[in-house]
């Protein structure tokens, strides 16, 4: 009877040992699972941080590209406007030069005409003076002949 009891007790002890082994193994497995979960969470956090950094860098690059494009377009527009303004200014200078040349030509022609007219008028006045001298001489001769 004691033998049977000891056998039963040893069997129970072996069963308890097996159960404790199983329990410890499951606990170890649960701990390993928890650790892997924590590690995966940390890795996913790191990966999401890296991905957000990469995305922000890509967004910054895109924004800088857009800004450089806008600035280059503004510079091209400024260059085109300066070219147009320089063309307008050169045209205005050419037109003023042409107008001043035409005005100086007209003024010189008017001055030449005035000079020619004054010459003609002085010639006419000289002729009138000569004619009056001749007429006074003729009249004095006539008066002298009439007196004598």
C-alpha positions in Angstrom: 0.0 0.0 0.0 2.8 2.4 0.8 4.4 1.5 -2.4 1.2 2.3 -4.3 0.9 5.5 -2.4 4.5 6.5 -3.1 4.0 5.6 -6.7 0.9 7.7 -6.9 2.6 10.5 -5.1 5.6 10.3 -7.4 3.3 10.3 -10.4 1.5 13.3 -9.0 4.9 15.0 -8.4 6.0 14.1 -11.9 2.8 15.5 -13.3 3.3 18.7 -11.2 6.8 19.0 -12.5 5.7 18.5 -16.0 3.0 21.1 -15.5 5.4 23.5 -14.0 7.8 23.0 -16.9 5.0 23.6 -19.3 3.9 26.7 -17.4 7.5 28.0 -17.3 7.9 27.3 -21.0 4.6 29.1 -21.8 5.7 32.0 -19.6 9.0 32.1 -21.4 7.2 32.0 -24.7 4.8 34.8 -23.6 7.8 36.9 -22.5 9.5 36.2 -25.9 6.3 37.2 -27.6 6.0 40.4 -25.5 9.6 41.3 -26.2 9.1 40.7 -30.0 6.0 42.9 -29.8 8.0 45.6 -28.1 10.8 45.3 -30.6 8.4 45.4 -33.5 6.8 48.5 -32.0 10.1 50.2 -31.6 11.2 49.2 -35.1 7.9 50.4 -36.6 8.3 53.7 -34.7 11.8 54.0 -36.0 10.7 53.2 -39.5 7.8 55.6 -39.4 10.2 58.3 -38.1 12.6 57.6 -40.9 9.8 57.5 -43.5 8.4 60.9 -42.2 11.9 62.3 -42.4 12.3 61.1 -45.9 8.8 62.4 -46.8 9.6 65.8 -45.3 12.9 65.9 -47.1 11.1 65.1 -50.4 8.5 67.8 -49.6 11.2 70.3 -48.9 13.0 69.4 -52.1 9.7 69.7 -54.0 9.0 73.1 -52.4 12.5 74.3 -53.2 12.1 73.2 -56.8 8.8 75.0 -57.0 10.3 78.1 -55.5 13.3 78.0 -57.8 11.0 77.6 -60.8 8.9 80.6 -59.6 12.0 82.7 -59.0 13.4 81.8 -62.5 10.1 82.7 -64.1 10.1 86.0 -62.2 13.7 86.6 -63.4 12.8 85.8 -67.0 9.9 88.2 -66.8 12.1 90.9 -65.4 14.6 90.3 -68.2 11.9 90.4 -70.8 10.5 93.6 -69.3 14.0 95.2 -69.2 14.5 94.2 -72.8 11.2 95.7 -73.8 12.0 98.9 -71.9 15.4 99.2 -73.5 13.9 98.7 -76.9 11.3 101.4 -76.2 14.0 103.7 -74.9 16.2 103.1 -77.9 13.3 103.8 -80.2 12.5 106.9 -78.3 16.1 108.1 -78.6 16.2 107.3 -82.4 12.9 109.2 -82.8 14.2 112.2 -80.9 17.4 112.2 -82.9 15.4 112.0 -86.2 13.0 114.7 -85.0 15.9 117.0 -83.9 17.6 116.4 -87.2 14.4 117.3 -89.1 13.8 120.3 -86.9 17.4 121.6 -87.4 17.1 121.1 -91.1 13.8 123.0 -91.2 15.3 125.7 -89.0 18.4 126.0 -91.2 16.2 126.1 -94.3 14.1 128.9 -92.7 17.3 130.8 -91.8 18.7 130.4 -95.3 15.4 131.7 -96.7 15.4 134.6 -94.3 19.0 135.4 -95.4 18.1 135.2 -99.1 15.0 137.4 -98.5 17.1 140.0 -96.6 19.7 139.9 -99.4 16.9 140.5 -102.0 15.4 143.3 -99.8 18.8 144.9 -99.4 19.4 144.7 -103.2 16.0 146.2 -103.8 16.8 149.0 -101.3 20.1 149.6 -103.0 18.4 149.8 -106.3 15.8 152.2 -104.9 18.6 154.3 -103.5 20.4 154.3 -106.8 17.2 155.2 -108.6 16.5 158.0 -106.2 20.1 159.3 -106.6 19.7 159.2 -110.4 16.3 160.9 -110.2 17.6 163.6 -107.9 20.5 164.2 -110.2 18.1 164.4 -113.2 15.9 166.8 -111.2 18.8 169.0 -110.1 20.0 169.1 -113.7 16.5 170.0 -114.9 16.2 172.6 -112.2 19.6 174.0 -113.0 18.8 174.2 -116.7 15.5 175.8 -115.9 17.1 178.4 -113.8 19.7 179.3 -116.3 
